[in-house]
Amino acid sequence: MGSSAQPAGLRVGVKVREIATSDATYRDVSILHSDAVGLVFEVQRTVAEGGNIENVVSQMLVPWANIRYVLVLEEAV
């Protein structure tokens, strides 16, 4: 996928319902950065470690070549 195939409107702060990659699906994420290389987004997940359950926020960088689709939340303006 070249830079001309990059979806328009994925600005910083855009809420995305789902991003499917070749390896995983991420739900309810926020876009941190989007350019010709790929997407950087923030995802929250629950982690159980040593008997403790915590919510962890991770930042992911995924190249466009690995993204199968992006499903953006519909927002009323």
PyMOL CGO cylinders between C-alpha atoms (Angstrom):
from pymol import cmd
from pymol.cgo import CYLINDER

trace = [
    CYLINDER, 0.00, 0.00, 0.00, 1.47, 3.35, -0.96, 0.3, 1, 1, 1, 1, 1, 1,
    CYLINDER, 1.47, 3.35, -0.96, 0.82, 6.68, 0.68, 0.3, 1, 1, 1, 1, 1, 1,
    CYLINDER, 0.82, 6.68, 0.68, -2.00, 7.40, -1.81, 0.3, 1, 1, 1, 1, 1, 1,
    CYLINDER, -2.00, 7.40, -1.81, -3.98, 4.53, -0.25, 0.3, 1, 1, 1, 1, 1, 1,
    CYLINDER, -3.98, 4.53, -0.25, -3.90, 6.07, 3.24, 0.3, 1, 1, 1, 1, 1, 1,
    CYLINDER, -3.90, 6.07, 3.24, -7.43, 6.68, 4.57, 0.3, 1, 1, 1, 1, 1, 1,
    CYLINDER, -7.43, 6.68, 4.57, -8.36, 10.35, 4.93, 0.3, 1, 1, 1, 1, 1, 1,
    CYLINDER, -8.36, 10.35, 4.93, -9.66, 11.81, 8.18, 0.3, 1, 1, 1, 1, 1, 1,
    CYLINDER, -9.66, 11.81, 8.18, -7.57, 9.82, 10.66, 0.3, 1, 1, 1, 1, 1, 1,
    CYLINDER, -7.57, 9.82, 10.66, -6.46, 12.83, 12.64, 0.3, 1, 1, 1, 1, 1, 1,
    CYLINDER, -6.46, 12.83, 12.64, -5.06, 12.87, 16.16, 0.3, 1, 1, 1, 1, 1, 1,
    CYLINDER, -5.06, 12.87, 16.16, -7.82, 12.11, 18.66, 0.3, 1, 1, 1, 1, 1, 1,
    CYLINDER, -7.82, 12.11, 18.66, -10.15, 10.33, 16.21, 0.3, 1, 1, 1, 1, 1, 1,
    CYLINDER, -10.15, 10.33, 16.21, -11.92, 7.46, 17.98, 0.3, 1, 1, 1, 1, 1, 1,
    CYLINDER, -11.92, 7.46, 17.98, -11.73, 4.18, 16.09, 0.3, 1, 1, 1, 1, 1, 1,
    CYLINDER, -11.73, 4.18, 16.09, -14.06, 1.29, 16.85, 0.3, 1, 1, 1, 1, 1, 1,
    CYLINDER, -14.06, 1.29, 16.85, -11.79, -1.36, 15.37, 0.3, 1, 1, 1, 1, 1, 1,
    CYLINDER, -11.79, -1.36, 15.37, -8.44, -1.79, 13.63, 0.3, 1, 1, 1, 1, 1, 1,
    CYLINDER, -8.44, -1.79, 13.63, -7.80, -5.23, 12.17, 0.3, 1, 1, 1, 1, 1, 1,
    CYLINDER, -7.80, -5.23, 12.17, -4.24, -6.18, 11.34, 0.3, 1, 1, 1, 1, 1, 1,
    CYLINDER, -4.24, -6.18, 11.34, -2.81, -9.37, 9.91, 0.3, 1, 1, 1, 1, 1, 1,
    CYLINDER, -2.81, -9.37, 9.91, -2.06, -10.50, 13.50, 0.3, 1, 1, 1, 1, 1, 1,
    CYLINDER, -2.06, -10.50, 13.50, -4.67, -8.99, 15.84, 0.3, 1, 1, 1, 1, 1, 1,
    CYLINDER, -4.67, -8.99, 15.84, -7.80, -6.86, 16.16, 0.3, 1, 1, 1, 1, 1, 1,
    CYLINDER, -7.80, -6.86, 16.16, -7.77, -3.76, 18.38, 0.3, 1, 1, 1, 1, 1, 1,
    CYLINDER, -7.77, -3.76, 18.38, -11.05, -2.24, 19.57, 0.3, 1, 1, 1, 1, 1, 1,
    CYLINDER, -11.05, -2.24, 19.57, -11.98, 1.20, 20.91, 0.3, 1, 1, 1, 1, 1, 1,
    CYLINDER, -11.98, 1.20, 20.91, -8.68, 2.95, 20.20, 0.3, 1, 1, 1, 1, 1, 1,
    CYLINDER, -8.68, 2.95, 20.20, -7.64, 6.59, 19.78, 0.3, 1, 1, 1, 1, 1, 1,
    CYLINDER, -7.64, 6.59, 19.78, -5.41, 7.77, 16.94, 0.3, 1, 1, 1, 1, 1, 1,
    CYLINDER, -5.41, 7.77, 16.94, -2.18, 9.43, 18.11, 0.3, 1, 1, 1, 1, 1, 1,
    CYLINDER, -2.18, 9.43, 18.11, -0.48, 9.82, 14.70, 0.3, 1, 1, 1, 1, 1, 1,
    CYLINDER, -0.48, 9.82, 14.70, -1.15, 8.91, 11.08, 0.3, 1, 1, 1, 1, 1, 1,
    CYLINDER, -1.15, 8.91, 11.08, 1.21, 9.30, 8.15, 0.3, 1, 1, 1, 1, 1, 1,
    CYLINDER, 1.21, 9.30, 8.15, 2.33, 7.54, 4.97, 0.3, 1, 1, 1, 1, 1, 1,
    CYLINDER, 2.33, 7.54, 4.97, 4.13, 4.85, 6.99, 0.3, 1, 1, 1, 1, 1, 1,
    CYLINDER, 4.13, 4.85, 6.99, 1.30, 3.76, 9.29, 0.3, 1, 1, 1, 1, 1, 1,
    CYLINDER, 1.30, 3.76, 9.29, -0.88, 4.43, 12.30, 0.3, 1, 1, 1, 1, 1, 1,
    CYLINDER, -0.88, 4.43, 12.30, 0.08, 5.08, 15.89, 0.3, 1, 1, 1, 1, 1, 1,
    CYLINDER, 0.08, 5.08, 15.89, -2.79, 4.50, 18.28, 0.3, 1, 1, 1, 1, 1, 1,
    CYLINDER, -2.79, 4.50, 18.28, -3.48, 4.03, 21.96, 0.3, 1, 1, 1, 1, 1, 1,
    CYLINDER, -3.48, 4.03, 21.96, -5.22, 0.90, 23.19, 0.3, 1, 1, 1, 1, 1, 1,
    CYLINDER, -5.22, 0.90, 23.19, -6.35, -0.02, 26.70, 0.3, 1, 1, 1, 1, 1, 1,
    CYLINDER, -6.35, -0.02, 26.70, -6.25, -3.61, 27.85, 0.3, 1, 1, 1, 1, 1, 1,
    CYLINDER, -6.25, -3.61, 27.85, -6.74, -5.50, 31.08, 0.3, 1, 1, 1, 1, 1, 1,
    CYLINDER, -6.74, -5.50, 31.08, -3.74, -7.43, 32.39, 0.3, 1, 1, 1, 1, 1, 1,
    CYLINDER, -3.74, -7.43, 32.39, -3.68, -9.96, 35.23, 0.3, 1, 1, 1, 1, 1, 1,
    CYLINDER, -3.68, -9.96, 35.23, -0.26, -10.20, 36.82, 0.3, 1, 1, 1, 1, 1, 1,
    CYLINDER, -0.26, -10.20, 36.82, 0.58, -11.82, 40.16, 0.3, 1, 1, 1, 1, 1, 1,
    CYLINDER, 0.58, -11.82, 40.16, -3.06, -11.86, 41.23, 0.3, 1, 1, 1, 1, 1, 1,
    CYLINDER, -3.06, -11.86, 41.23, -3.54, -8.16, 40.45, 0.3, 1, 1, 1, 1, 1, 1,
    CYLINDER, -3.54, -8.16, 40.45, -5.79, -7.00, 37.64, 0.3, 1, 1, 1, 1, 1, 1,
    CYLINDER, -5.79, -7.00, 37.64, -4.78, -3.71, 36.05, 0.3, 1, 1, 1, 1, 1, 1,
    CYLINDER, -4.78, -3.71, 36.05, -5.79, -1.62, 33.07, 0.3, 1, 1, 1, 1, 1, 1,
    CYLINDER, -5.79, -1.62, 33.07, -2.76, -0.91, 30.90, 0.3, 1, 1, 1, 1, 1, 1,
    CYLINDER, -2.76, -0.91, 30.90, -2.50, 1.69, 28.15, 0.3, 1, 1, 1, 1, 1, 1,
    CYLINDER, -2.50, 1.69, 28.15, -0.22, 0.81, 25.24, 0.3, 1, 1, 1, 1, 1, 1,
    CYLINDER, -0.22, 0.81, 25.24, 0.85, 2.77, 22.19, 0.3, 1, 1, 1, 1, 1, 1,
    CYLINDER, 0.85, 2.77, 22.19, 1.01, 0.73, 19.01, 0.3, 1, 1, 1, 1, 1, 1,
    CYLINDER, 1.01, 0.73, 19.01, 2.66, 1.53, 15.68, 0.3, 1, 1, 1, 1, 1, 1,
    CYLINDER, 2.66, 1.53, 15.68, 1.26, -0.52, 12.80, 0.3, 1, 1, 1, 1, 1, 1,
    CYLINDER, 1.26, -0.52, 12.80, 2.43, -0.09, 9.19, 0.3, 1, 1, 1, 1, 1, 1,
    CYLINDER, 2.43, -0.09, 9.19, -0.33, 0.35, 6.59, 0.3, 1, 1, 1, 1, 1, 1,
    CYLINDER, -0.33, 0.35, 6.59, 0.86, -2.85, 4.89, 0.3, 1, 1, 1, 1, 1, 1,
    CYLINDER, 0.86, -2.85, 4.89, -0.24, -4.82, 7.99, 0.3, 1, 1, 1, 1, 1, 1,
    CYLINDER, -0.24, -4.82, 7.99, -3.66, -3.15, 8.37, 0.3, 1, 1, 1, 1, 1, 1,
    CYLINDER, -3.66, -3.15, 8.37, -6.60, -5.06, 6.89, 0.3, 1, 1, 1, 1, 1, 1,
    CYLINDER, -6.60, -5.06, 6.89, -9.27, -2.46, 7.76, 0.3, 1, 1, 1, 1, 1, 1,
    CYLINDER, -9.27, -2.46, 7.76, -10.12, 0.48, 10.03, 0.3, 1, 1, 1, 1, 1, 1,
    CYLINDER, -10.12, 0.48, 10.03, -13.67, 0.94, 11.33, 0.3, 1, 1, 1, 1, 1, 1,
    CYLINDER, -13.67, 0.94, 11.33, -14.23, 4.52, 12.54, 0.3, 1, 1, 1, 1, 1, 1,
    CYLINDER, -14.23, 4.52, 12.54, -16.95, 5.42, 15.04, 0.3, 1, 1, 1, 1, 1, 1,
    CYLINDER, -16.95, 5.42, 15.04, -19.76, 7.50, 13.65, 0.3, 1, 1, 1, 1, 1, 1,
    CYLINDER, -19.76, 7.50, 13.65, -19.90, 10.88, 15.33, 0.3, 1, 1, 1, 1, 1, 1,
    CYLINDER, -19.90, 10.88, 15.33, -22.58, 13.54, 15.02, 0.3, 1, 1, 1, 1, 1, 1,
    CYLINDER, -22.58, 13.54, 15.02, -21.18, 16.99, 14.29, 0.3, 1, 1, 1, 1, 1, 1,
]
cmd.load_cgo(trace, "trace")
